[in-house]
Amino acid sequence: MFCKRDLIVVIAVAIVIAVSAIAAAFYQKNEGDTLRITIDGELYGEYSLADNQTVTMTEKLGYNRLVIENGTAYMADADCADKYCMAYKPISKSGETIICLPHKLVVEVCGDRDSQLPDVIVP
């Protein structure tokens, strides 16, 4: 029923799945330590996740109020029409973002990105 080629294909697929699972286990998001806020591609500011604070960004397109507390950040208020930015869950891990498209606002958690990605994956 099975020929030698079928066995080779099954083994190759099993190896690919195993390597993918190992790579996924190594790729875990680390806790971030700072928030980088950009508006229309320009850096607005950087804030520590360790400090509980409220940041209100008021620009010509409108305002957003970001709350940083207990190592997480979330959008508490915004005057944009869709308010999708307020629906994001609180962010705390490196690489997570909150985006407000009408206000061209991006909030990103930054941290030690080098430690979360493997340098090379060899099958």
Secondary structure, DSSP 8 states (H G I E B T S, - for coil): ---HHHHHHHHHHHHHHHHHHHHHHH----B--EEEEEETTEEEEEEETTS-EEEEEEETTEEEEEEEETTEEEEEEE-SSS-GGGGS--B-BTT-EEEETTTTEEEEEE--GGGTS-S----
